[in-house]
Structure formats: structure tokens, C-alpha cells
Amino acid sequence: MRHARAYGLVGLAALVVVAAAVAQTTVTPVPDKAPVQVAPLAGAVETATWGDPKAGQQKAGACAACHGLDGNPATPAYPRLAGMPERYVAQQLALFKSHERVTGMASVMYPIAEVLSAQDMRDLGAWFQTQKAGAGIADDTAIATGPFAGRKYYEIGEQLFHSGDKVRGIPGCMACHGPAGQGNPGPAYPALAGQEAAYAKRRLEEYRVGTGAPATYKNFHIMASIAKQLTDEEIGSLASYVQGLHARANDTGAPAMAAVAPTAAAPAASPATPASPASVPATTTAPVQPAVPAATAPKQG
């Protein structure tokens, strides 16, 4: 026992000596401005550094005809890029360049993306991320028949966006895209606020049938597993709801979730594939609105 106690005292003394030596070592402080970071991305943009918005603006001329110079398209056939996270834009351009993304207007995008370097893609993404996204108007037409009778059309999508459907194991869209639909720049999830309903609807339909799934793009498969459970009516309503999401002025004094104006953007109800009543309980009165940051609200007419 005496030997063990002696060894213990020797060990303790050695630790004190090491600690004193470390304490006297000069520590280099973290610089105020960290060096340019490198964010890994799929394919051609893996080694690209964070983009330069000014450089991206100079390169955005080729995008203007379809997406608008600032990322707000003139026609609903093309996606809104304004406010989209930089990494998402760069990633999609890389998928076009590698011909892994093949749906929609991919044939138009191929020749544009093929001449872009990895840094070009990041610069373009940085430019569009700094632009303010516009928004359309969500459809508040009353649904006359089916499991959602008595609700407003956009409310089906609103419920799915914020709460999902626990019965079917569908997570709320905001888990990845944010409660205000601004996207998540970390994992390169897209912004949805203000996205054109026609485009959002088409993309959800493509996810549902698994059309053009890039083998290396795991986010496609995540979306496909969710979208395959959605009905036509749910997809249309989700697309309408995100189209109406927009930044709200701080001085309006309106509630966080204001009523949306009606449009003829979607039919009142679709007879195709009835949805599970458990997803959104049918009611003739407006449901309790989920919490949404005060900076956003569905667009009013």
C-alpha cells in the first residue's frame, strides 16, 4: 500500500509540472477575420470557396431571360432564385453540369451550366442569395367537397408545411425549409417563400414519381419519400401556400398569419386520390394558426 501511495504522489507531482508548462505556453489568438472557408458540396463545387455577390452579378446576365437579373422571374414557369441559399444554387448548377438533373428545363440549363466553373456557381449563388424574393398570392378558395370540405385551399398546405402529418409519418416542411420558408443554407436546402406555385407543384410531382433522381443527391431521395405520400390536392395546396409566403413590413400591424386573397390558381377540390382525413381535420371554421415569425406572412391581395 505504501508503494502504491508513493506512485500516486509521484504521478500527481508530474501532472502539476506538465500543467504549469502548458500554462506558460504562448497561445495564438483566433484572428478577428477567419480565412475564407471551404464548404464541401456535391460534384464540381466541392472545393469552391464562398461566392462573391459582385462577381455573381456580372455573371447573372445569362440567367436573366428566364429567372430575371435579380432572381425574380417574369413568368411562373421558371423558379424564383432570389433569396435562395448560395450553396443550393451552386449544387443545382453542378447537377445540371454533370447531367444528373434531367427534368423540367434541364436541356436549356445544360449548355449554360457546362461553361461555369465551380467558383462561378458559388458566385452566382451568392448573388441570388442577396436578392429580395418577391411573392405571389395564395389561393383561399373554399373547398366544397372531399375530406377537406369547408377549409380554404391554402390551409391544407399550411398545415402540412408547419405540422406535417404524424399519422403518415410526414414531417412538416419547415423542419428543413424553415418556419418562414427561407431555406437552410447549411445543408443546402432551398428557400420556398414566394416560390412560383406552378414550379413548386411540378417539382413535387417529380419527387412523387421519382423522376430524374440524381444517384448522388441524397436530398432528392428524402423529398421523394415524403412526396410519394401526398395527394394531388395536397401538392397543389402546398405549392399555393409557399407562393404566398413573403416578408412582411414591420409597420403593418397585421397579425403574423393574415388571411390570403382568393385566386383562380387552383381548383376548389381534386377528385384524385383522396387524402387521409387525419392529415388536416375537416372544419368549417378557421383553424388555430401555427406560430410563424412576425417577419413573414402569406401575401394578401
C-alpha positions as CSV (number, residue, x, y, z in Angstrom):
1,M,0.0,0.0,0.0
2,R,2.9,2.3,0.8
3,H,4.3,1.7,-2.6
4,A,1.0,2.4,-4.3
5,R,0.6,5.7,-2.3
6,A,4.2,6.7,-3.3
7,Y,3.5,6.1,-7.0
8,G,0.3,8.1,-6.7
9,L,2.1,11.1,-5.2
10,V,4.8,10.9,-8.0
11,G,2.1,10.9,-10.7
12,L,0.3,13.9,-9.1
13,A,3.6,15.8,-9.0
14,A,4.3,15.1,-12.6
15,L,0.8,16.3,-13.6
16,V,1.4,19.6,-11.8
17,V,4.6,20.1,-13.6
18,V,3.0,19.5,-17.0
19,A,0.1,21.8,-16.3
20,A,2.5,24.6,-15.3
21,A,4.4,24.1,-18.5
22,V,1.2,24.3,-20.6
23,A,0.1,27.4,-18.8
24,Q,3.3,29.2,-19.7
25,T,3.0,28.3,-23.4
26,T,2.0,31.2,-25.7
27,V,-1.4,30.6,-27.2
28,T,-2.1,32.1,-30.7
29,P,-5.4,34.0,-30.6
30,V,-8.1,33.3,-33.1
31,P,-7.9,36.1,-35.8
32,D,-10.8,38.6,-35.9
33,K,-11.5,37.7,-39.6
34,A,-11.3,34.0,-40.2
35,P,-9.9,32.9,-43.6
36,V,-12.2,32.1,-46.5
37,Q,-14.0,28.9,-45.7
38,V,-14.3,25.9,-48.0
39,A,-17.7,24.3,-47.9
40,P,-18.0,20.7,-49.4
41,L,-20.6,20.3,-52.0
42,A,-21.5,17.5,-54.4
43,G,-19.6,17.1,-57.6
44,A,-17.9,20.1,-59.2
45,V,-18.3,22.5,-56.4
46,E,-16.6,20.6,-53.6
47,T,-13.5,22.7,-53.4
48,A,-15.1,26.1,-54.3
49,T,-14.8,28.9,-51.7
50,W,-17.7,31.1,-50.6
51,G,-19.0,33.1,-53.5
52,D,-18.7,36.8,-54.3
53,P,-22.1,38.5,-54.9
54,K,-20.5,41.3,-57.0
55,A,-18.8,38.7,-59.2
56,G,-22.0,36.8,-59.4
57,Q,-23.9,39.9,-60.6
58,Q,-21.6,40.2,-63.5
59,K,-22.3,36.5,-64.4
60,A,-26.1,36.6,-63.9
61,G,-26.8,38.1,-67.3
62,A,-27.2,34.6,-68.8
63,C,-29.8,33.8,-66.2
64,A,-31.9,37.0,-66.7
65,A,-34.0,35.8,-69.6
66,C,-35.7,33.1,-67.6
67,H,-35.1,33.9,-63.9
68,G,-34.8,37.7,-64.0
69,L,-31.5,39.5,-63.3
70,D,-32.3,39.6,-59.6
71,G,-33.8,36.1,-59.5
72,N,-37.4,37.1,-59.7
73,P,-38.8,35.5,-62.9
74,A,-41.2,37.3,-65.2
75,T,-43.3,34.2,-65.9
76,P,-44.4,31.5,-63.4
77,A,-42.9,28.7,-65.5
78,Y,-39.4,29.4,-64.1
79,P,-38.3,29.1,-60.5
80,R,-37.7,32.1,-58.3
81,L,-33.9,32.2,-57.3
82,A,-33.9,35.4,-55.3
83,G,-33.2,34.7,-51.7
84,M,-32.2,31.1,-52.4
85,P,-29.2,29.9,-50.3
86,E,-25.9,30.1,-52.1
87,R,-25.0,26.5,-51.6
88,Y,-28.3,25.3,-53.0
89,V,-27.9,27.3,-56.2
90,A,-24.3,26.1,-56.7
91,Q,-25.3,22.5,-56.0
92,Q,-28.1,22.5,-58.6
93,L,-25.9,24.1,-61.2
94,A,-23.4,21.3,-60.5
95,L,-26.1,18.7,-61.1
96,F,-27.1,20.3,-64.4
97,K,-23.4,20.4,-65.4
98,S,-23.0,16.7,-64.7
99,H,-26.3,15.9,-66.4
100,E,-27.6,14.3,-63.2
101,R,-30.6,16.6,-63.1
102,V,-32.7,15.9,-66.1
103,T,-36.2,17.1,-65.5
104,G,-38.1,20.3,-66.5
105,M,-35.9,22.8,-68.4
106,A,-32.7,20.8,-67.9
107,S,-32.0,20.8,-71.6
108,V,-31.9,24.6,-71.5
109,M,-29.7,24.6,-68.4
110,Y,-27.1,22.1,-69.7
111,P,-25.2,24.5,-72.1
112,I,-25.3,27.3,-69.5
113,A,-24.0,25.2,-66.6
114,E,-21.4,23.4,-68.7
115,V,-19.3,26.5,-69.2
116,L,-19.4,27.5,-65.5
117,S,-16.5,26.8,-63.2
118,A,-17.1,25.7,-59.6
119,Q,-16.4,29.3,-58.4
120,D,-18.8,30.7,-61.0
121,M,-21.5,28.6,-59.4
122,R,-20.7,29.8,-56.0
123,D,-20.6,33.5,-57.1
124,L,-24.0,33.2,-58.8
125,G,-25.4,31.6,-55.7
126,A,-24.0,34.4,-53.6
127,W,-25.6,37.0,-55.9
128,F,-29.1,35.4,-55.8
129,Q,-28.9,34.8,-52.1
130,T,-28.5,38.6,-51.5
131,Q,-31.6,39.5,-53.7
132,K,-35.0,40.1,-52.2
133,A,-37.6,37.4,-53.2
134,G,-41.0,38.6,-54.4
135,A,-44.2,36.6,-53.7
136,G,-47.5,35.8,-55.3
137,I,-50.9,35.2,-53.7
138,A,-52.0,32.0,-52.1
139,D,-55.4,30.6,-53.0
140,D,-58.1,30.9,-50.3
141,T,-60.9,29.4,-52.4
142,A,-63.3,27.4,-50.2
143,I,-63.2,23.6,-50.8
144,A,-66.7,22.3,-51.4
145,T,-66.3,18.5,-51.4
146,G,-64.0,15.8,-50.2
147,P,-62.2,15.3,-46.9
148,F,-61.1,18.9,-46.7
149,A,-64.6,20.4,-47.4
150,G,-65.1,23.6,-45.6
151,R,-61.5,24.6,-45.5
152,K,-59.7,27.1,-47.6
153,Y,-57.5,25.7,-50.3
154,Y,-54.2,27.0,-49.0
155,E,-54.9,25.8,-45.4
156,I,-54.2,22.2,-46.4
157,G,-50.7,23.2,-47.4
158,E,-50.3,25.4,-44.4
159,Q,-51.0,22.5,-42.1
160,L,-48.5,20.2,-43.9
161,F,-45.9,23.0,-44.1
162,H,-45.9,23.7,-40.3
163,S,-47.0,20.4,-38.8
164,G,-46.8,17.6,-41.4
165,D,-48.9,14.5,-40.8
166,K,-47.9,12.3,-37.8
167,V,-50.3,9.5,-38.9
168,R,-48.4,9.1,-42.2
169,G,-45.0,10.0,-40.8
170,I,-44.8,13.1,-42.9
171,P,-42.6,15.8,-41.3
172,G,-43.5,19.5,-41.5
173,C,-41.7,21.2,-44.4
174,M,-40.4,23.9,-42.0
175,A,-38.1,21.3,-40.4
176,C,-35.8,21.7,-43.4
177,H,-37.0,24.8,-45.1
178,G,-37.5,27.0,-42.0
179,P,-40.8,28.2,-40.5
180,A,-40.7,31.3,-42.8
181,G,-39.7,29.3,-45.8
182,Q,-36.3,30.9,-46.1
183,G,-34.4,27.7,-46.5
184,N,-31.4,26.3,-44.6
185,P,-28.0,27.3,-46.0
186,G,-26.1,24.7,-44.0
187,P,-27.3,21.5,-45.7
188,A,-28.2,23.4,-48.9
189,Y,-32.0,23.2,-48.5
190,P,-33.8,25.6,-50.8
191,A,-35.9,28.6,-49.8
192,L,-39.6,28.2,-50.6
193,A,-41.0,31.6,-49.6
194,G,-42.6,33.2,-52.6
195,Q,-41.7,30.3,-55.0
196,E,-43.9,30.2,-58.1
197,A,-46.8,27.7,-57.5
198,A,-46.6,26.2,-60.9
199,Y,-42.9,25.4,-60.5
200,A,-43.3,24.1,-56.9
201,K,-46.2,21.9,-58.0
202,R,-44.2,20.4,-60.9
203,R,-41.2,19.7,-58.7
204,L,-43.3,18.0,-56.0
205,E,-44.9,15.8,-58.7
206,E,-41.4,14.9,-60.0
207,Y,-40.4,14.0,-56.5
208,R,-43.5,11.9,-56.0
209,V,-42.8,9.7,-59.0
210,G,-39.0,9.7,-58.6
211,T,-38.4,11.3,-62.0
212,G,-34.8,12.1,-62.7
213,A,-33.4,11.2,-59.3
214,P,-29.6,12.0,-59.2
215,A,-27.9,9.0,-57.8
216,T,-25.5,11.1,-55.7
217,Y,-28.1,13.7,-54.5
218,K,-29.5,12.4,-51.2
219,N,-31.8,15.3,-50.7
220,F,-33.8,14.2,-53.8
221,H,-34.4,10.8,-52.1
222,I,-35.5,12.5,-48.9
223,M,-38.1,14.6,-50.8
224,A,-39.2,11.6,-52.8
225,S,-40.0,9.6,-49.7
226,I,-42.2,12.5,-48.5
227,A,-43.8,13.5,-51.7
228,K,-44.9,9.9,-52.7
229,Q,-47.5,10.1,-49.9
230,L,-49.0,13.4,-51.0
231,T,-52.3,13.6,-53.0
232,D,-52.8,15.9,-55.9
233,E,-54.8,18.2,-53.7
234,E,-52.1,18.4,-51.1
235,I,-49.4,19.1,-53.6
236,G,-51.4,21.9,-55.2
237,S,-52.2,23.4,-51.9
238,L,-48.6,23.3,-50.7
239,A,-47.5,25.0,-53.9
240,S,-50.1,27.7,-53.4
241,Y,-49.2,28.2,-49.8
242,V,-45.5,28.7,-50.3
243,Q,-46.2,31.1,-53.2
244,G,-48.0,33.4,-50.8
245,L,-45.3,33.4,-48.1
246,H,-43.4,36.7,-48.1
247,A,-41.5,39.1,-45.9
248,R,-44.0,41.5,-44.1
249,A,-43.3,45.1,-43.4
250,N,-42.7,45.8,-39.7
251,D,-45.2,48.7,-39.6
252,T,-48.3,47.0,-40.9
253,G,-49.7,46.0,-37.6
254,A,-51.2,42.9,-39.2
255,P,-51.3,39.5,-37.3
256,A,-48.5,37.1,-38.1
257,M,-50.8,34.9,-40.2
258,A,-53.1,37.2,-42.2
259,A,-55.9,35.9,-44.5
260,V,-54.9,35.4,-48.0
261,A,-56.7,36.7,-51.0
262,P,-58.5,34.3,-53.4
263,T,-57.2,33.5,-56.8
264,A,-58.1,31.1,-59.5
265,A,-54.7,29.4,-59.3
266,A,-56.1,26.1,-58.3
267,P,-59.4,24.2,-58.4
268,A,-61.5,24.0,-55.2
269,A,-61.0,20.3,-54.9
270,S,-59.5,17.5,-56.8
271,P,-61.3,14.1,-57.1
272,A,-58.0,12.3,-57.5
273,T,-56.7,10.1,-54.7
274,P,-58.5,11.3,-51.5
275,A,-56.2,12.4,-48.7
276,S,-56.1,10.9,-45.3
277,P,-58.6,12.8,-43.1
278,A,-56.1,12.6,-40.3
279,S,-53.7,15.0,-42.1
280,V,-56.0,18.0,-41.7
281,P,-59.3,17.7,-39.8
282,A,-62.2,19.0,-41.8
283,T,-63.8,22.0,-40.2
284,T,-66.0,24.9,-41.2
285,T,-64.1,27.4,-39.1
286,A,-60.6,28.7,-39.5
287,P,-58.1,26.5,-37.5
288,V,-55.7,27.8,-34.9
289,Q,-52.9,29.2,-36.9
290,P,-49.4,27.8,-36.2
291,A,-46.7,30.1,-34.8
292,V,-44.8,31.9,-37.5
293,P,-42.1,34.6,-37.1
294,A,-43.5,38.1,-37.2
295,A,-41.3,38.9,-40.2
296,T,-43.4,36.7,-42.6
297,A,-47.0,36.1,-43.5
298,P,-49.0,34.9,-46.5
299,K,-49.3,37.6,-49.1
300,Q,-52.6,39.5,-49.1
301,G,-54.4,40.7,-52.1
